[in-house]
Amino acid sequence: MPPGVPDVPGAPDALDAEARRLLAALAAEPDAPFPRRTLPGETALGLGYGPGMAWKLLRRLFAAGYYEYDISAYSGRLTEAGRQAAKRIDAL
């Protein structure tokens, strides 16, 4: 079976290791209103991804239905499906 998070709606099997790593890191961050929470773009940069790669990874999570944003991809948050997928990653 290909790597991924089986049986989770969206496109979990299409997530590569980098996207799964970011998904898990975002799920580990406390969900609080700004400015008390770390923005997802900051989390991605903290993992060592440059701005361009961070953008691509956040877009992959968005396309899978795991991430939502209004104005900027760098300041969005995980959806409930994203949090559930991250739990499944932890269980693998």
MITI-345814 format. One record per residue (C-alpha): residue in one letter; x, y, z. Coordinates in Angstrom, 1 decimal. Example, Ala and Ser with C-alpha at 12.3 -4.5 7.8 and 13.67 -1.06 7.14 Angstrom:
BEGIN
[atom 'A' [12.3 -4.5 7.8]]
[atom 'S' [13.7 -1.1 7.1]]
end
This chain:
BEGIN
[atom 'M' [0.0 0.0 0.0]]
[atom 'P' [1.4 3.5 -0.8]]
[atom 'P' [2.4 5.7 2.1]]
[atom 'G' [-0.4 7.9 3.4]]
[atom 'V' [-3.3 7.9 5.7]]
[atom 'P' [-5.8 5.3 4.5]]
[atom 'D' [-9.6 5.7 4.9]]
[atom 'V' [-9.5 9.4 5.5]]
[atom 'P' [-11.6 11.5 3.1]]
[atom 'G' [-9.7 13.8 0.7]]
[atom 'A' [-6.5 12.7 -1.0]]
[atom 'P' [-4.4 11.3 1.9]]
[atom 'D' [-2.5 8.8 -0.1]]
[atom 'A' [-1.3 11.6 -2.4]]
[atom 'L' [0.4 13.4 0.5]]
[atom 'D' [4.1 12.9 0.3]]
[atom 'A' [6.4 12.7 3.4]]
[atom 'E' [7.0 16.4 3.5]]
[atom 'A' [3.3 17.2 3.4]]
[atom 'R' [2.6 14.6 6.1]]
[atom 'R' [5.4 16.1 8.2]]
[atom 'L' [3.9 19.5 8.0]]
[atom 'L' [0.4 18.2 8.7]]
[atom 'A' [1.6 16.5 11.9]]
[atom 'A' [3.5 19.6 13.0]]
[atom 'L' [0.5 21.9 12.4]]
[atom 'A' [-1.8 19.5 14.4]]
[atom 'A' [0.7 19.6 17.3]]
[atom 'E' [0.4 23.4 17.5]]
[atom 'P' [-2.2 24.7 19.9]]
[atom 'D' [-5.3 26.2 18.2]]
[atom 'A' [-5.7 29.6 19.6]]
[atom 'P' [-6.7 33.0 18.1]]
[atom 'F' [-4.0 35.2 16.6]]
[atom 'P' [-1.7 36.5 18.0]]
[atom 'R' [-1.4 33.7 20.6]]
[atom 'R' [-1.0 31.0 18.0]]
[atom 'T' [1.9 30.1 15.7]]
[atom 'L' [0.9 30.7 12.1]]
[atom 'P' [1.2 27.8 9.8]]
[atom 'G' [3.7 29.6 7.6]]
[atom 'E' [5.9 30.0 10.6]]
[atom 'T' [5.6 26.3 11.5]]
[atom 'A' [6.6 25.4 7.9]]
[atom 'L' [9.6 27.7 8.1]]
[atom 'G' [10.5 26.3 11.5]]
[atom 'L' [10.7 22.9 9.9]]
[atom 'G' [13.3 24.2 7.5]]
[atom 'Y' [11.1 24.7 4.4]]
[atom 'G' [11.6 27.9 2.4]]
[atom 'P' [8.7 30.2 1.6]]
[atom 'G' [8.1 28.6 -1.8]]
[atom 'M' [8.1 25.0 -0.5]]
[atom 'A' [5.9 26.1 2.4]]
[atom 'W' [3.4 27.5 -0.1]]
[atom 'K' [3.4 24.3 -2.1]]
[atom 'L' [2.9 22.1 1.0]]
[atom 'L' [0.1 24.3 2.4]]
[atom 'R' [-1.6 24.1 -1.0]]
[atom 'R' [-1.3 20.3 -1.0]]
[atom 'L' [-3.0 20.2 2.4]]
[atom 'F' [-5.7 22.6 1.1]]
[atom 'A' [-6.3 20.5 -2.0]]
[atom 'A' [-6.8 17.4 0.3]]
[atom 'G' [-9.3 19.3 2.4]]
[atom 'Y' [-7.1 19.3 5.4]]
[atom 'Y' [-6.4 23.1 5.5]]
[atom 'E' [-8.4 26.3 5.0]]
[atom 'Y' [-7.6 29.9 4.7]]
[atom 'D' [-9.3 33.2 3.7]]
[atom 'I' [-6.6 35.8 2.9]]
[atom 'S' [-3.2 34.1 3.1]]
[atom 'A' [-2.2 30.4 2.9]]
[atom 'Y' [0.4 31.2 5.5]]
[atom 'S' [-2.2 32.2 8.1]]
[atom 'G' [-4.9 29.5 7.8]]
[atom 'R' [-5.7 26.6 10.0]]
[atom 'L' [-6.3 22.9 9.8]]
[atom 'T' [-9.8 21.6 9.2]]
[atom 'E' [-11.3 18.9 11.4]]
[atom 'A' [-10.5 16.4 8.6]]
[atom 'G' [-6.9 17.6 8.8]]
[atom 'R' [-6.7 17.1 12.5]]
[atom 'Q' [-8.2 13.6 12.1]]
[atom 'A' [-5.7 12.8 9.3]]
[atom 'A' [-2.8 13.9 11.5]]
[atom 'K' [-4.1 11.5 14.2]]
[atom 'R' [-4.0 8.7 11.7]]
[atom 'I' [-0.4 9.6 10.7]]
[atom 'D' [0.6 9.4 14.4]]
[atom 'A' [-0.9 5.9 14.6]]
[atom 'L' [1.0 4.6 11.6]]
end
